Amino acid sequence: MGCTRDDICPEDTQTTPLLIITFKDFANQTESKTVPNLEVRDAETGELVLFSAASTDSIAIPLRNFSTRTDLLFIREADTTDTDESNIDQFNLFYTTEDIYLNRACGFISNYNDVSGQLINESGANWIFSFEVLQTTISDQNEAHLTLFH
């Protein structure tokens, strides 16, 4: 019994998209602004989602596709030994999922619809001041879906 055409999923097949986040300057919202030593963790499990030892102004991270929300902890200055310099903000994403069957070899992908967000206010201690949902549907990784202003 040999492989048929449906048994192999081509490498260029679309996959479940990652959430593209850009970071911008709160004072000048058209300007990109890097985040030093950014770490992103799943707020529910504590699992590391992303760590960037270098400063970065954009990231791509996965959302939970078996849920209608993903709660994330954004940690600025995460690698510092001085815990007073680290600052943790929680951001929650809400959405509906749309599972799309591609074929037998590739299976399903998930797209995210009706995307909205919630920044948890820490009584003025937030390093993230506001956000803008740029795309309420996440079906590709061609452009940013969310901007966080800091």
Contacts in CASP RR format, 6 or more apart in sequence:
PFRMAT RR
TARGET T0000
AUTHOR 0000-0000-0000
METHOD contacts of the structure
MODEL  1
MGCTRDDICPEDTQTTPLLIITFKDFANQTESKTVPNLEVRDAETGELVL
FSAASTDSIAIPLRNFSTRTDLLFIREADTTDTDESNIDQFNLFYTTEDI
YLNRACGFISNYNDVSGQLINESGANWIFSFEVLQTTISDQNEAHLTLFH
6 103 0 8 1.000
6 104 0 8 1.000
6 105 0 8 1.000
7 104 0 8 1.000
7 105 0 8 1.000
8 105 0 8 1.000
9 102 0 8 1.000
9 103 0 8 1.000
9 105 0 8 1.000
9 106 0 8 1.000
9 107 0 8 1.000
13 102 0 8 1.000
13 106 0 8 1.000
14 102 0 8 1.000
14 109 0 8 1.000
14 140 0 8 1.000
15 109 0 8 1.000
16 62 0 8 1.000
16 65 0 8 1.000
16 109 0 8 1.000
16 110 0 8 1.000
16 111 0 8 1.000
17 111 0 8 1.000
17 112 0 8 1.000
17 138 0 8 1.000
17 139 0 8 1.000
17 140 0 8 1.000
17 141 0 8 1.000
18 60 0 8 1.000
18 61 0 8 1.000
18 62 0 8 1.000
18 63 0 8 1.000
18 141 0 8 1.000
19 60 0 8 1.000
19 61 0 8 1.000
19 62 0 8 1.000
19 63 0 8 1.000
19 93 0 8 1.000
19 112 0 8 1.000
19 138 0 8 1.000
19 145 0 8 1.000
19 146 0 8 1.000
20 58 0 8 1.000
20 59 0 8 1.000
20 60 0 8 1.000
20 141 0 8 1.000
20 143 0 8 1.000
20 144 0 8 1.000
20 145 0 8 1.000
20 146 0 8 1.000
21 58 0 8 1.000
21 59 0 8 1.000
21 60 0 8 1.000
21 61 0 8 1.000
21 144 0 8 1.000
21 145 0 8 1.000
21 146 0 8 1.000
21 147 0 8 1.000
21 148 0 8 1.000
22 32 0 8 1.000
22 57 0 8 1.000
22 58 0 8 1.000
22 144 0 8 1.000
22 146 0 8 1.000
22 147 0 8 1.000
22 148 0 8 1.000
23 32 0 8 1.000
23 33 0 8 1.000
23 34 0 8 1.000
23 35 0 8 1.000
23 56 0 8 1.000
23 57 0 8 1.000
23 58 0 8 1.000
23 147 0 8 1.000
23 148 0 8 1.000
23 149 0 8 1.000
23 150 0 8 1.000
24 30 0 8 1.000
24 31 0 8 1.000
24 32 0 8 1.000
24 33 0 8 1.000
24 57 0 8 1.000
24 147 0 8 1.000
24 148 0 8 1.000
24 149 0 8 1.000
24 150 0 8 1.000
25 31 0 8 1.000
25 32 0 8 1.000
25 33 0 8 1.000
25 149 0 8 1.000
25 150 0 8 1.000
26 129 0 8 1.000
26 130 0 8 1.000
26 149 0 8 1.000
26 150 0 8 1.000
29 149 0 8 1.000
32 57 0 8 1.000
32 58 0 8 1.000
33 57 0 8 1.000
33 150 0 8 1.000
34 55 0 8 1.000
34 56 0 8 1.000
34 57 0 8 1.000
35 52 0 8 1.000
35 55 0 8 1.000
35 56 0 8 1.000
35 57 0 8 1.000
35 74 0 8 1.000
35 76 0 8 1.000
35 150 0 8 1.000
36 55 0 8 1.000
36 76 0 8 1.000
36 77 0 8 1.000
37 52 0 8 1.000
37 53 0 8 1.000
37 55 0 8 1.000
37 76 0 8 1.000
37 77 0 8 1.000
37 78 0 8 1.000
37 79 0 8 1.000
37 80 0 8 1.000
38 50 0 8 1.000
38 51 0 8 1.000
38 52 0 8 1.000
38 55 0 8 1.000
38 56 0 8 1.000
38 59 0 8 1.000
38 74 0 8 1.000
38 75 0 8 1.000
38 76 0 8 1.000
38 78 0 8 1.000
39 48 0 8 1.000
39 50 0 8 1.000
39 51 0 8 1.000
39 52 0 8 1.000
39 74 0 8 1.000
39 75 0 8 1.000
39 78 0 8 1.000
39 79 0 8 1.000
40 48 0 8 1.000
40 49 0 8 1.000
40 50 0 8 1.000
40 51 0 8 1.000
40 59 0 8 1.000
40 61 0 8 1.000
40 72 0 8 1.000
40 73 0 8 1.000
40 74 0 8 1.000
40 75 0 8 1.000
41 47 0 8 1.000
41 48 0 8 1.000
41 49 0 8 1.000
41 72 0 8 1.000
41 73 0 8 1.000
41 75 0 8 1.000
42 49 0 8 1.000
42 70 0 8 1.000
42 71 0 8 1.000
42 72 0 8 1.000
42 73 0 8 1.000
43 71 0 8 1.000
43 72 0 8 1.000
43 73 0 8 1.000
43 90 0 8 1.000
43 92 0 8 1.000
44 71 0 8 1.000
46 73 0 8 1.000
49 61 0 8 1.000
49 62 0 8 1.000
49 72 0 8 1.000
50 59 0 8 1.000
50 61 0 8 1.000
51 78 0 8 1.000
52 59 0 8 1.000
53 79 0 8 1.000
58 144 0 8 1.000
60 141 0 8 1.000
61 72 0 8 1.000
63 70 0 8 1.000
63 93 0 8 1.000
63 95 0 8 1.000
63 112 0 8 1.000
63 138 0 8 1.000
64 70 0 8 1.000
65 97 0 8 1.000
65 99 0 8 1.000
65 110 0 8 1.000
65 112 0 8 1.000
66 97 0 8 1.000
68 94 0 8 1.000
68 95 0 8 1.000
68 96 0 8 1.000
68 97 0 8 1.000
69 92 0 8 1.000
69 93 0 8 1.000
69 94 0 8 1.000
69 95 0 8 1.000
70 92 0 8 1.000
70 93 0 8 1.000
71 90 0 8 1.000
71 91 0 8 1.000
71 92 0 8 1.000
71 93 0 8 1.000
72 90 0 8 1.000
72 91 0 8 1.000
72 92 0 8 1.000
72 93 0 8 1.000
73 88 0 8 1.000
73 89 0 8 1.000
73 90 0 8 1.000
74 88 0 8 1.000
74 89 0 8 1.000
74 90 0 8 1.000
74 91 0 8 1.000
74 127 0 8 1.000
74 128 0 8 1.000
74 148 0 8 1.000
75 86 0 8 1.000
75 87 0 8 1.000
75 88 0 8 1.000
76 86 0 8 1.000
76 87 0 8 1.000
76 88 0 8 1.000
76 89 0 8 1.000
76 127 0 8 1.000
76 150 0 8 1.000
77 85 0 8 1.000
77 86 0 8 1.000
77 87 0 8 1.000
78 86 0 8 1.000
80 86 0 8 1.000
87 125 0 8 1.000
87 126 0 8 1.000
87 127 0 8 1.000
89 119 0 8 1.000
89 120 0 8 1.000
89 122 0 8 1.000
89 126 0 8 1.000
89 127 0 8 1.000
89 128 0 8 1.000
90 119 0 8 1.000
90 120 0 8 1.000
91 117 0 8 1.000
91 118 0 8 1.000
91 119 0 8 1.000
91 120 0 8 1.000
91 128 0 8 1.000
91 131 0 8 1.000
91 148 0 8 1.000
92 117 0 8 1.000
92 118 0 8 1.000
92 120 0 8 1.000
93 115 0 8 1.000
93 116 0 8 1.000
93 117 0 8 1.000
93 146 0 8 1.000
94 114 0 8 1.000
94 115 0 8 1.000
94 116 0 8 1.000
94 117 0 8 1.000
94 118 0 8 1.000
95 112 0 8 1.000
95 113 0 8 1.000
95 114 0 8 1.000
95 115 0 8 1.000
95 116 0 8 1.000
95 138 0 8 1.000
96 112 0 8 1.000
96 113 0 8 1.000
96 114 0 8 1.000
97 110 0 8 1.000
97 111 0 8 1.000
97 112 0 8 1.000
97 113 0 8 1.000
98 110 0 8 1.000
98 111 0 8 1.000
98 112 0 8 1.000
98 113 0 8 1.000
99 108 0 8 1.000
99 109 0 8 1.000
99 110 0 8 1.000
100 108 0 8 1.000
100 109 0 8 1.000
100 110 0 8 1.000
100 111 0 8 1.000
101 107 0 8 1.000
101 108 0 8 1.000
102 108 0 8 1.000
102 109 0 8 1.000
111 137 0 8 1.000
111 138 0 8 1.000
111 139 0 8 1.000
112 137 0 8 1.000
112 138 0 8 1.000
112 139 0 8 1.000
113 136 0 8 1.000
113 137 0 8 1.000
113 138 0 8 1.000
114 136 0 8 1.000
114 137 0 8 1.000
115 133 0 8 1.000
115 135 0 8 1.000
115 136 0 8 1.000
115 137 0 8 1.000
115 138 0 8 1.000
115 145 0 8 1.000
115 146 0 8 1.000
116 133 0 8 1.000
116 136 0 8 1.000
117 131 0 8 1.000
117 133 0 8 1.000
117 146 0 8 1.000
119 126 0 8 1.000
119 128 0 8 1.000
119 130 0 8 1.000
119 131 0 8 1.000
127 150 0 8 1.000
128 148 0 8 1.000
128 149 0 8 1.000
128 150 0 8 1.000
129 149 0 8 1.000
129 150 0 8 1.000
130 148 0 8 1.000
130 149 0 8 1.000
131 146 0 8 1.000
131 147 0 8 1.000
131 148 0 8 1.000
131 149 0 8 1.000
132 146 0 8 1.000
132 147 0 8 1.000
132 149 0 8 1.000
133 145 0 8 1.000
133 146 0 8 1.000
134 143 0 8 1.000
134 144 0 8 1.000
134 145 0 8 1.000
134 146 0 8 1.000
134 147 0 8 1.000
135 143 0 8 1.000
135 144 0 8 1.000
135 145 0 8 1.000
135 146 0 8 1.000
138 145 0 8 1.000
END
